[in-house]
Amino acid sequence: MNKKDRDKKNLIAQWAFDSRPILLRFHLWLEDVEVEWLRGSPRELNDVISFVEPGTERRLIMTAAVTSLGTKLFGRYGEGHDQEKKIVNQVKKDADAISAYAMSESLWYLSRSLPENHAIMVCLGEGLMPKAGETPEMGANPLLGFGRVYARPQVAKFVDTRVQKLINSEDYKWDDFRNELRHGGITVWGAAIDTLENTSRFAKGSPTGPMTVFHLFNQPLAITNQYEGYIGSLILPRKVVKNASRDSVLIDFFTPREKIMDAIQQTYPGIKAENIHVWTLTGESRRHRIGKIWDQWEKLGAHLVDDAWELSSGLKVFTESGTYAPTFSVGDWKDDKGDTHLFITDGYAASAEAIQAASLYPILDLDASCAVFSSKFKLSYDQEAQIMHLDPDAADFQQKLEELFESEMENETVQRFRDDIVQARDAGIPLDKKTVSMDDFISEKKWDIMAISGYMLPDPYSGSNGVEQIDDDTYKVSARLSTENGDKRVTFTLKLLESFEESRLVFQPLLNRFLRGEDYKDRPVRISDSGRIRNELQTLCPDALEYSDVALIQVCFDKIPEDVISLKHQVKLREILEWYIENHPIWFDWLEIE
C-alpha cells in the first residue's frame, strides 16, 4: 500500500473513531472523508484549528453534517411547494423538529467525551419568532434555546442549577453566574445555533440555501435568558472602517450611506459605484423597514443585489431570506477586465442570525455594526432603534412611543412594545448604546470562536455542495469549519445502516412519532426514552416548562400556545406523558404535569 492510500485509510479511521458516538446513535457508517483547505496549511490528525481538542473538533463538524443529512432526508424537503400556508407551516415545523432533534442528540452524545469540567451551553437559538411575511404560528417552531446544557452528568447538574437561578431569580445576576462557574472550576463554552437556516426555502423545495449553523465560543455569551428579536446589521471589510477613522469619520449602522460610499472609494481607489454590490433582504413587506437604505444606495449608483445575480460559484443568490451565509462573500475581487468589485451586506436579520454573522468578524477580517430593534419592527430602521432605548418604566413611555409613531396607540400595542424592551433588558441585551458589536455580547473581551456550517443544499456564497445521493443507501454531505487559524470544508460519505424507513424513525423525535399515531404502548420502552423525551420537551415547548429544582420538570399545558402545539395534540401529549409516569415511575420521576 502506498503512502497516499495509507494516509487516506488512517484519516477515515481517525474520523470514524472520534465520531463513533454520533455515528452509532444515528446508525451510520463512515465510508469516506475528504478534506479541502480553503485557508491555512493542510494538516490533519495531529493538529486542530480551534480552541477544542482534535477529537471534539471532529465530533462538532460531524454534528453539523449529520444534522444536515437527517434534515434533508427526513425533514419533508419540498413538500410545501405550491401548498396552502397551513401545509407549508406544518412542513416547516416538521423540518425544524428533525434538525433541532438531530443537533441536540448529537451534542448529548458528544458531551460524554468533553473534558470532565467542561460544558456546552446554548446561549442563543433561532426559531420562535415569525419573520417578515409570516403569521405568528409560522414562527412558533422547535428550537434549541437559552440554557440548554450538554456536559457530563455532574457538570450538567451544576450548570443547570445556576442557569435556572439566572432565569428565575431577580437577585441572581450574570456576574453571580460567572463567578460561581469560576469558583466551581467549570469551563462553559457558549453556543449560538440555527439548526435550519432558510426553513421556508427548505419547505418549498428551493434548490439552494438551507443549512445548519453552529457557532461555539470559548466562553458563554453574556445573555441571561431566551431572546429573539430583530437586529440591524452593516458588515464591511475592516479596512474600510479603519481608513475612514483616520479621517475622523465614524462608520456604523446609522452612518449615511453617502459617507460609507466615500470611505469605500477611498479604500479602493477607482472602484466604480456599480461594482459595489450591496446584499440586503428584499421584498415589498420590508420596504417600510429598510426602504430608506435601498434608496440611499440606489441614489449613489451602487448595485442592490437581486435574485438574478450570479456569484463566482455559478449559483444565483437569493434575497428573501438567508442573512448569515452572505457574510462569507463580503470582500473585494477583480473581474476579467481587472476592475475591482466589492460585496457588502446591509439591513437587518433575526437576532441569532445577526449575532452569528457579526461574530465572524475576527475570522474574515470584517467590521460588523449592529443595532437592536424590537420583535415587531413596525417603523423605518432609523426610528425603530429609538424604541429600544426608551425607558419602559417611565410615566411618559406611551407619549414618547406615540411621538415616534406620530399617532395615538392602543394600550395593548403599547404594552407589547414595553414587553419587548423588558424582555431584551432582562436577557442582558445591551440597550444603552446606539450601536453594538459582537464584543458587547461577551463579558471577557478576549474570546475565540469556531463557526461550523452544514449544507443540506448547495450554498451560493461558499460554493459548498448539498446532500448528494451516490447509492441507494449512501450519501455525501459537507460541513465547514472556520476559525482565525484556518478554514476547511470536510465532505463525508455516509451510509445508512438501516432501511430508509427505519432510518427515518432513528432521526424522528419520539413525541412527534407518537403525536402522529405510532402506538407508544406497544413499543418496547427503553431507559433512554426518559432522556429523549426530556430533551424533546425542552426543544418543543420550552416556555411551558417550570423547574422546581434541577432534577424536576413540570409541564404547564396552559402555557403551551396553540400555534406551537394544537389543542388536539396537547390532549394527546398529556395522555402520552401520563402513561409514561404511571407505567415507568422510576425512569420518569423527573416529570410532573400541572
C-alpha positions as CSV (number, residue, x, y, z in Angstrom):
1,M,0.0,0.0,0.0
2,N,1.4,3.4,-1.0
3,K,1.7,6.3,1.4
4,K,-1.3,8.1,-0.1
5,D,-3.6,5.2,0.3
6,R,-2.3,4.5,3.8
7,D,-2.9,8.1,4.9
8,K,-6.4,8.0,3.5
9,K,-7.2,4.9,5.5
10,N,-5.8,6.4,8.6
11,L,-7.8,9.6,8.0
12,I,-11.1,7.7,7.7
13,A,-10.2,5.5,10.7
14,Q,-9.5,8.5,12.9
15,W,-12.7,10.3,11.9
16,A,-14.7,7.1,12.5
17,F,-13.1,6.6,15.9
18,D,-13.7,10.1,17.1
19,S,-17.2,10.4,15.7
20,R,-18.4,7.0,16.7
21,P,-20.9,8.2,19.4
22,I,-22.8,10.2,16.8
23,L,-22.5,7.6,14.0
24,L,-23.7,4.9,16.3
25,R,-26.6,7.0,17.6
26,F,-27.9,7.6,14.1
27,H,-27.0,4.1,12.7
28,L,-24.5,5.5,10.2
29,W,-21.3,4.1,8.6
30,L,-18.5,6.4,7.6
31,E,-17.3,5.3,4.1
32,D,-15.0,8.2,3.2
33,V,-13.7,11.6,4.3
34,E,-12.4,14.4,2.0
35,V,-10.8,17.5,3.5
36,E,-10.4,20.7,1.4
37,W,-8.5,23.6,2.9
38,L,-9.9,26.9,2.0
39,R,-7.4,28.8,4.1
40,G,-4.5,27.6,6.1
41,S,-1.9,24.8,5.7
42,P,-3.1,21.2,5.1
43,R,-2.9,19.4,8.3
44,E,-5.0,16.5,9.7
45,L,-5.0,14.1,12.6
46,N,-2.3,15.8,14.6
47,D,-3.4,19.3,14.7
48,V,-6.5,21.5,15.1
49,I,-7.6,25.0,14.1
50,S,-9.9,25.7,17.0
51,F,-9.7,26.0,20.8
52,V,-11.0,22.4,21.4
53,E,-9.0,19.2,21.3
54,P,-8.8,17.3,18.0
55,G,-11.5,14.6,18.8
56,T,-14.0,17.3,19.9
57,E,-13.4,19.4,16.8
58,R,-14.1,16.4,14.6
59,R,-17.2,15.5,16.5
60,L,-18.6,19.0,16.2
61,I,-18.0,19.0,12.5
62,M,-19.8,15.6,12.2
63,T,-22.7,17.0,14.3
64,A,-23.3,19.7,11.6
65,A,-23.0,17.1,8.8
66,V,-25.4,14.5,10.4
67,T,-27.9,17.3,11.2
68,S,-27.9,18.4,7.6
69,L,-28.2,14.8,6.3
70,G,-31.0,13.8,8.6
71,T,-33.0,17.0,7.9
72,K,-32.6,16.8,4.1
73,L,-33.6,13.1,4.0
74,F,-36.4,13.1,6.6
75,G,-37.5,16.7,7.1
76,R,-40.1,16.7,4.3
77,Y,-38.0,18.7,1.9
78,G,-40.1,20.4,-0.8
79,E,-43.4,19.1,0.5
80,G,-44.7,22.6,0.9
81,H,-44.2,23.5,-2.8
82,D,-47.4,25.2,-4.1
83,Q,-49.3,24.3,-1.0
84,E,-51.5,26.5,1.2
85,K,-50.0,28.3,4.1
86,K,-51.2,25.8,6.7
87,I,-49.4,22.9,5.0
88,V,-46.3,24.9,4.4
89,N,-46.3,25.8,8.1
90,Q,-46.6,22.1,9.2
91,V,-43.7,21.1,6.8
92,K,-41.6,23.9,8.4
93,K,-42.4,22.7,11.9
94,D,-41.5,19.1,11.0
95,A,-38.3,20.1,9.4
96,D,-37.3,22.3,12.3
97,A,-38.2,19.4,14.7
98,I,-35.9,17.0,12.8
99,S,-33.0,19.4,12.6
100,A,-33.3,20.5,16.3
101,Y,-33.5,16.9,17.4
102,A,-30.6,15.7,15.3
103,M,-28.4,18.6,16.6
104,S,-29.4,18.1,20.2
105,E,-28.9,14.3,20.2
106,S,-25.5,14.7,18.6
107,L,-24.5,17.3,21.2
108,W,-25.7,15.0,24.0
109,Y,-23.7,12.0,22.8
110,L,-20.7,14.3,22.0
111,S,-20.8,15.7,25.5
112,R,-19.9,12.4,27.1
113,S,-16.4,12.9,25.8
114,L,-16.0,16.5,26.8
115,P,-13.3,17.2,29.4
116,E,-14.6,16.5,32.9
117,N,-15.1,20.1,33.9
118,H,-16.4,21.4,30.6
119,A,-19.9,22.1,29.3
120,I,-21.6,23.4,26.2
121,M,-24.4,25.8,26.9
122,V,-26.8,27.1,24.3
123,C,-26.9,30.9,24.7
124,L,-28.8,31.9,21.6
125,G,-31.2,29.9,19.4
126,E,-33.4,30.7,16.4
127,G,-36.9,29.6,15.7
128,L,-39.7,31.0,17.9
129,M,-40.3,34.4,16.2
130,P,-42.3,34.9,13.0
131,K,-40.3,36.6,10.3
132,A,-41.4,39.1,7.7
133,G,-44.4,37.8,5.8
134,E,-45.1,35.0,8.3
135,T,-48.0,34.6,10.6
136,P,-47.3,34.0,14.3
137,E,-47.9,30.3,14.1
138,M,-45.3,30.0,11.3
139,G,-42.7,31.3,13.7
140,A,-43.5,29.0,16.5
141,N,-41.0,26.3,15.7
142,P,-39.0,23.9,17.8
143,L,-35.6,25.3,18.7
144,L,-32.5,24.8,20.9
145,G,-32.8,27.9,23.1
146,F,-31.1,29.6,26.1
147,G,-29.9,27.4,28.9
148,R,-29.7,24.0,27.3
149,V,-26.6,22.4,28.8
150,Y,-24.6,19.5,27.4
151,A,-21.9,18.0,29.7
152,R,-21.1,15.0,31.8
153,P,-23.9,14.4,34.3
154,Q,-22.4,16.1,37.4
155,V,-21.2,19.1,35.5
156,A,-24.6,19.4,33.7
157,K,-26.4,19.4,37.1
158,F,-24.1,22.0,38.5
159,V,-24.6,24.4,35.5
160,D,-28.3,23.6,35.2
161,T,-28.9,24.7,38.7
162,R,-27.2,28.0,38.1
163,V,-29.0,28.6,34.8
164,Q,-32.4,28.2,36.5
165,K,-31.4,30.7,39.1
166,L,-30.2,33.0,36.3
167,I,-33.6,32.7,34.6
168,N,-35.9,32.8,37.7
169,S,-34.2,34.7,40.4
170,E,-34.1,38.5,40.3
171,D,-31.3,38.5,42.9
172,Y,-29.0,36.3,40.8
173,K,-27.2,38.2,38.1
174,W,-24.8,37.4,35.3
175,D,-21.8,38.2,37.4
176,D,-23.0,35.8,40.1
177,F,-23.3,33.1,37.4
178,R,-19.9,33.8,36.0
179,N,-18.3,33.8,39.5
180,E,-19.9,30.5,40.5
181,L,-18.6,28.9,37.4
182,R,-15.1,30.2,38.1
183,H,-15.1,29.1,41.7
184,G,-16.5,25.7,40.7
185,G,-13.7,25.2,38.2
186,I,-16.2,24.9,35.4
187,T,-15.5,26.0,31.8
188,V,-18.6,26.8,29.8
189,W,-18.5,27.1,26.0
190,G,-21.3,29.2,24.7
191,A,-23.2,28.2,21.5
192,A,-25.3,30.2,19.1
193,I,-27.4,27.8,17.0
194,D,-29.7,27.9,14.0
195,T,-30.4,24.2,13.2
196,L,-32.2,25.0,10.0
197,E,-31.4,28.3,8.3
198,N,-33.8,29.2,5.4
199,T,-36.6,27.0,6.6
200,S,-39.2,28.4,4.2
201,R,-36.9,27.7,1.2
202,F,-36.4,24.1,2.5
203,A,-40.2,23.6,2.9
204,K,-40.9,24.9,-0.6
205,G,-38.2,22.9,-2.3
206,S,-35.8,25.7,-3.3
207,P,-32.6,24.4,-4.9
208,T,-30.2,26.3,-2.8
209,G,-29.7,27.7,0.7
210,P,-30.9,25.5,3.6
211,M,-28.1,24.8,6.0
212,T,-27.4,24.3,9.7
213,V,-25.3,26.9,11.6
214,F,-23.4,26.2,14.9
215,H,-21.1,28.7,16.5
216,L,-19.1,27.8,19.6
217,F,-17.4,30.4,21.7
218,N,-14.7,29.6,24.3
219,Q,-16.9,31.3,26.9
220,P,-20.7,31.8,27.4
221,L,-22.4,34.8,25.8
222,A,-23.4,37.5,28.3
223,I,-27.1,36.7,27.8
224,T,-29.3,35.7,30.7
225,N,-32.5,34.3,29.1
226,Q,-34.0,33.2,25.9
227,Y,-34.2,36.1,23.4
228,E,-35.3,36.6,19.9
229,G,-35.8,39.9,18.1
230,Y,-34.5,41.8,15.1
231,I,-31.1,43.4,14.8
232,G,-29.8,45.9,12.2
233,S,-26.5,44.9,10.7
234,L,-24.0,46.5,8.4
235,I,-20.9,44.4,7.5
236,L,-17.9,45.8,5.7
237,P,-14.3,44.9,5.2
238,R,-12.4,46.1,8.3
239,K,-10.0,48.2,6.3
240,V,-12.9,50.4,5.0
241,V,-13.8,51.4,8.6
242,K,-10.1,51.8,9.6
243,N,-9.4,54.1,6.7
244,A,-12.4,56.2,7.5
245,S,-11.4,56.6,11.1
246,R,-8.1,58.1,10.0
247,D,-10.1,60.9,8.6
248,S,-12.2,61.1,11.8
249,V,-15.2,59.6,10.1
250,L,-17.2,57.2,12.2
251,I,-18.7,54.3,10.1
252,D,-21.5,52.4,11.8
253,F,-25.0,51.2,11.1
254,F,-26.6,54.7,11.2
255,T,-23.9,56.4,9.1
256,P,-25.4,58.0,5.9
257,R,-24.6,55.6,3.1
258,E,-23.1,58.5,1.1
259,K,-20.2,58.7,3.7
260,I,-19.9,54.9,3.5
261,M,-19.6,55.2,-0.3
262,D,-16.8,57.8,0.2
263,A,-15.0,55.5,2.6
264,I,-15.2,52.6,0.2
265,Q,-13.9,54.6,-2.8
266,Q,-11.0,56.0,-0.7
267,T,-10.1,52.4,0.3
268,Y,-10.5,51.1,-3.2
269,P,-9.4,53.9,-5.5
270,G,-11.0,53.9,-8.9
271,I,-13.8,51.4,-7.9
272,K,-17.0,52.1,-9.9
273,A,-20.2,52.7,-7.9
274,E,-22.0,50.0,-9.9
275,N,-19.3,47.5,-8.8
276,I,-20.2,47.9,-5.2
277,H,-22.7,45.1,-4.6
278,V,-25.0,45.5,-1.6
279,W,-26.7,42.4,-0.4
280,T,-29.9,43.2,1.6
281,L,-33.2,41.5,2.4
282,T,-35.7,42.4,-0.3
283,G,-39.5,42.3,-0.8
284,E,-42.2,44.9,-0.5
285,S,-43.1,43.8,3.0
286,R,-39.7,45.1,4.1
287,R,-39.8,48.4,2.3
288,H,-41.2,50.4,5.3
289,R,-38.3,48.9,7.4
290,I,-35.2,49.4,5.2
291,G,-36.5,51.1,2.1
292,K,-34.5,54.2,3.0
293,I,-31.3,52.1,2.9
294,W,-32.2,50.8,-0.6
295,D,-33.0,54.4,-1.8
296,Q,-29.6,55.7,-0.5
297,W,-27.6,53.0,-2.2
298,E,-29.5,53.3,-5.5
299,K,-29.1,57.1,-5.5
300,L,-25.4,56.6,-5.1
301,G,-25.3,54.2,-8.1
302,A,-24.5,51.0,-6.1
303,H,-25.8,47.6,-7.2
304,L,-28.5,46.3,-5.0
305,V,-28.1,42.5,-5.3
306,D,-31.2,40.7,-6.6
307,D,-32.1,37.1,-7.2
308,A,-30.9,37.2,-10.8
309,W,-27.3,37.9,-9.8
310,E,-24.8,35.1,-10.1
311,L,-21.8,34.5,-7.9
312,S,-18.5,33.0,-8.9
313,S,-19.8,29.7,-7.6
314,G,-22.1,29.6,-10.6
315,L,-25.2,29.8,-8.4
316,K,-27.6,32.7,-8.1
317,V,-28.1,34.5,-4.8
318,F,-31.5,34.8,-3.1
319,T,-32.6,37.7,-1.0
320,E,-35.9,36.8,0.6
321,S,-34.1,35.2,3.5
322,G,-30.7,33.8,4.5
323,T,-28.8,36.7,6.1
324,Y,-25.9,34.6,7.5
325,A,-24.2,32.9,4.6
326,P,-23.7,36.1,2.5
327,T,-21.2,37.3,5.2
328,F,-18.7,34.8,3.8
329,S,-18.7,36.7,0.5
330,V,-18.0,40.1,2.0
331,G,-14.8,41.4,0.4
332,D,-13.2,42.5,-2.8
333,W,-12.1,40.9,-6.1
334,K,-11.1,41.8,-9.6
335,D,-13.1,40.7,-12.7
336,D,-11.6,39.5,-16.1
337,K,-11.1,43.2,-17.1
338,G,-9.2,44.0,-14.0
339,D,-12.0,46.1,-12.5
340,T,-12.4,46.0,-8.7
341,H,-15.6,44.8,-7.2
342,L,-16.8,44.8,-3.5
343,F,-19.5,42.8,-1.9
344,I,-21.1,44.0,1.4
345,T,-24.2,43.3,3.4
346,D,-26.6,45.8,4.9
347,G,-30.1,45.8,6.5
348,Y,-31.3,43.6,9.3
349,A,-31.8,40.0,10.4
350,A,-33.3,37.9,13.2
351,S,-31.1,38.1,16.4
352,A,-29.5,34.7,16.2
353,E,-28.5,35.1,12.5
354,A,-27.3,38.7,13.0
355,I,-25.1,37.8,16.0
356,Q,-23.7,34.8,14.3
357,A,-22.9,36.9,11.2
358,A,-21.3,39.6,13.4
359,S,-19.2,37.0,15.3
360,L,-17.4,36.1,12.0
361,Y,-15.6,39.5,12.0
362,P,-12.3,38.2,13.5
363,I,-12.3,35.2,11.2
364,L,-13.0,37.1,8.0
365,D,-11.3,40.5,8.9
366,L,-14.6,42.4,8.9
367,D,-16.3,45.1,10.8
368,A,-19.9,44.4,11.9
369,S,-22.0,47.3,13.3
370,C,-25.4,46.3,14.8
371,A,-28.5,48.0,16.2
372,V,-31.1,46.4,18.4
373,F,-34.7,46.5,17.1
374,S,-38.0,45.3,18.6
375,S,-39.5,42.0,17.6
376,K,-42.3,43.9,15.8
377,F,-40.1,46.2,13.6
378,K,-43.0,48.4,12.5
379,L,-41.1,51.6,11.8
380,S,-38.2,52.5,9.5
381,Y,-34.8,51.4,10.8
382,D,-33.7,54.9,11.9
383,Q,-36.8,55.3,14.1
384,E,-37.1,51.7,15.2
385,A,-33.9,51.7,17.1
386,Q,-35.1,54.6,19.2
387,I,-37.9,52.4,20.6
388,M,-35.4,50.1,22.3
389,H,-33.7,53.0,24.0
390,L,-37.0,54.1,25.8
391,D,-37.5,53.5,29.5
392,P,-40.4,51.0,29.7
393,D,-41.0,52.0,33.3
394,A,-41.2,55.7,32.7
395,A,-44.5,57.5,33.1
396,D,-44.2,59.1,29.7
397,F,-43.3,55.9,27.9
398,Q,-46.6,55.9,25.9
399,Q,-46.2,59.5,25.0
400,K,-42.7,59.0,23.6
401,L,-43.8,55.9,21.7
402,E,-46.7,57.8,20.1
403,E,-44.3,60.6,19.1
404,L,-42.2,58.1,17.3
405,F,-45.2,56.6,15.5
406,E,-46.8,60.0,15.0
407,S,-50.2,58.6,16.1
408,E,-52.2,57.5,19.1
409,M,-51.7,53.9,20.1
410,E,-53.9,51.4,21.9
411,N,-52.8,50.3,25.4
412,E,-52.4,46.7,24.2
413,T,-50.0,47.8,21.5
414,V,-48.0,50.0,23.9
415,Q,-47.8,47.0,26.3
416,R,-46.3,44.8,23.6
417,F,-43.5,47.3,22.9
418,R,-42.9,47.7,26.6
419,D,-42.7,43.9,27.0
420,D,-40.2,43.8,24.1
421,I,-37.9,46.2,25.8
422,V,-38.2,44.5,29.2
423,Q,-37.5,41.1,27.6
424,A,-34.4,42.3,25.9
425,R,-33.2,44.1,29.0
426,D,-33.8,41.1,31.2
427,A,-32.0,38.9,28.8
428,G,-28.9,41.1,29.0
429,I,-29.2,42.6,25.5
430,P,-27.3,45.9,25.6
431,L,-29.8,48.7,25.2
432,D,-27.7,51.6,26.5
433,K,-25.7,52.1,23.3
434,K,-26.8,53.4,19.9
435,T,-25.0,50.6,18.1
436,V,-23.5,47.4,19.4
437,S,-20.8,44.9,18.3
438,M,-20.2,41.3,19.0
439,D,-17.9,42.3,21.8
440,D,-20.9,43.6,23.7
441,F,-22.4,40.1,23.9
442,I,-19.3,38.6,25.5
443,S,-18.2,39.6,29.0
444,E,-14.5,38.8,28.5
445,K,-13.3,40.9,25.7
446,K,-10.7,38.3,24.6
447,W,-12.7,35.5,23.0
448,D,-12.3,32.8,20.4
449,I,-14.9,31.2,18.1
450,M,-15.4,28.2,15.8
451,A,-18.0,28.7,13.1
452,I,-19.5,25.5,11.7
453,S,-21.9,25.2,8.8
454,G,-23.6,22.0,7.4
455,Y,-25.1,22.1,4.0
456,M,-28.4,20.5,3.1
457,L,-28.5,22.1,-0.3
458,P,-25.8,23.9,-2.4
459,D,-24.7,27.3,-0.9
460,P,-24.1,30.1,-3.4
461,Y,-21.8,32.0,-1.2
462,S,-19.3,29.3,-0.4
463,G,-19.8,27.0,-3.4
464,S,-20.4,24.1,-1.0
465,N,-22.5,21.2,-2.2
466,G,-25.6,20.0,-0.5
467,V,-26.5,16.4,0.4
468,E,-25.9,14.2,-2.6
469,Q,-27.1,10.6,-3.0
470,I,-24.4,8.4,-4.6
471,D,-26.0,5.0,-4.0
472,D,-29.3,3.5,-2.7
473,D,-28.3,4.0,0.9
474,T,-25.2,6.2,0.7
475,Y,-24.9,10.0,0.7
476,K,-22.3,12.7,0.5
477,V,-22.6,15.7,2.9
478,S,-20.3,18.6,3.5
479,A,-19.6,20.7,6.6
480,R,-17.3,23.7,7.0
481,L,-15.2,24.8,10.0
482,S,-14.0,28.4,10.0
483,T,-11.7,29.9,12.7
484,E,-9.0,32.6,12.9
485,N,-6.4,29.8,12.4
486,G,-7.8,28.2,9.3
487,D,-10.8,27.3,7.2
488,K,-11.6,23.8,5.9
489,R,-14.5,22.0,4.3
490,V,-15.0,18.3,5.1
491,T,-17.1,16.1,2.8
492,F,-18.3,12.8,4.4
493,T,-19.6,9.8,2.6
494,L,-22.2,8.3,5.0
495,K,-24.1,5.0,4.6
496,L,-27.4,4.3,6.3
497,L,-27.1,1.0,8.3
498,E,-30.9,0.6,8.4
499,S,-33.6,0.7,5.7
500,F,-34.7,4.1,4.6
501,E,-37.9,3.8,6.7
502,E,-36.1,2.5,9.7
503,S,-33.6,5.4,9.4
504,R,-36.5,7.8,9.3
505,L,-37.5,6.6,12.8
506,V,-33.9,6.9,14.0
507,F,-34.0,10.6,13.2
508,Q,-37.6,11.2,14.3
509,P,-38.3,12.7,17.8
510,L,-40.3,10.2,19.8
511,L,-43.0,12.6,20.7
512,N,-43.5,13.6,17.0
513,R,-43.9,9.9,16.2
514,F,-46.4,9.4,19.0
515,L,-48.4,12.5,18.2
516,R,-48.8,11.2,14.6
517,G,-50.2,8.0,15.6
518,E,-47.4,5.5,16.5
519,D,-48.6,3.2,19.3
520,Y,-46.3,4.1,22.2
521,K,-47.9,1.5,24.5
522,D,-46.9,-1.5,22.4
523,R,-43.5,-0.1,21.6
524,P,-40.6,-1.5,23.7
525,V,-39.7,1.1,26.3
526,R,-36.0,1.8,27.0
527,I,-34.4,3.8,29.7
528,S,-33.1,6.1,27.0
529,D,-36.7,7.1,26.3
530,S,-36.6,9.1,29.5
531,G,-33.7,11.3,28.4
532,R,-35.1,11.6,24.9
533,I,-38.5,12.8,26.0
534,R,-37.0,15.3,28.5
535,N,-34.8,16.6,25.7
536,E,-37.7,16.8,23.2
537,L,-40.0,18.7,25.7
538,Q,-37.2,21.3,26.2
539,T,-36.9,21.7,22.4
540,L,-40.6,21.6,21.6
541,C,-42.2,23.8,24.3
542,P,-39.5,25.4,26.5
543,D,-41.8,28.2,27.7
544,A,-44.3,25.7,29.1
545,L,-41.7,24.1,31.4
546,E,-41.1,25.0,35.0
547,Y,-38.1,23.8,37.1
548,S,-38.8,23.4,40.8
549,D,-35.2,22.1,41.1
550,V,-32.6,20.8,38.7
551,A,-34.0,17.3,38.7
552,L,-37.7,18.1,38.3
553,I,-39.6,19.5,35.3
554,Q,-43.3,20.4,35.4
555,V,-45.2,20.7,32.1
556,C,-47.7,23.5,32.3
557,F,-50.2,22.9,29.5
558,D,-51.9,26.2,30.0
559,K,-48.7,27.9,28.8
560,I,-48.4,26.0,25.5
561,P,-49.7,28.2,22.7
562,E,-52.0,26.6,20.2
563,D,-49.7,27.8,17.4
564,V,-46.9,25.7,18.9
565,I,-48.9,22.5,19.7
566,S,-52.5,22.3,18.6
567,L,-55.2,21.6,21.2
568,K,-55.8,18.2,19.7
569,H,-52.1,17.3,20.0
570,Q,-51.9,18.8,23.5
571,V,-54.6,16.3,24.7
572,K,-52.6,13.5,23.1
573,L,-49.3,14.8,24.6
574,R,-50.8,14.8,28.1
575,E,-52.1,11.3,27.6
576,I,-48.6,10.1,26.5
577,L,-46.8,11.7,29.4
578,E,-49.3,10.5,32.0
579,W,-48.9,6.9,30.6
580,Y,-45.1,7.1,31.0
581,I,-45.4,8.5,34.5
582,E,-47.8,5.7,35.5
583,N,-46.1,2.8,33.9
584,H,-42.4,3.8,34.4
585,P,-42.4,5.9,37.5
586,I,-38.7,5.4,38.3
587,W,-37.4,6.4,34.9
588,F,-39.8,9.4,34.8
589,D,-39.5,10.6,38.3
590,W,-38.3,13.9,36.9
591,L,-41.6,14.7,35.2
592,E,-44.7,16.3,36.6
593,I,-47.9,17.6,34.9
594,E,-49.7,20.6,36.2
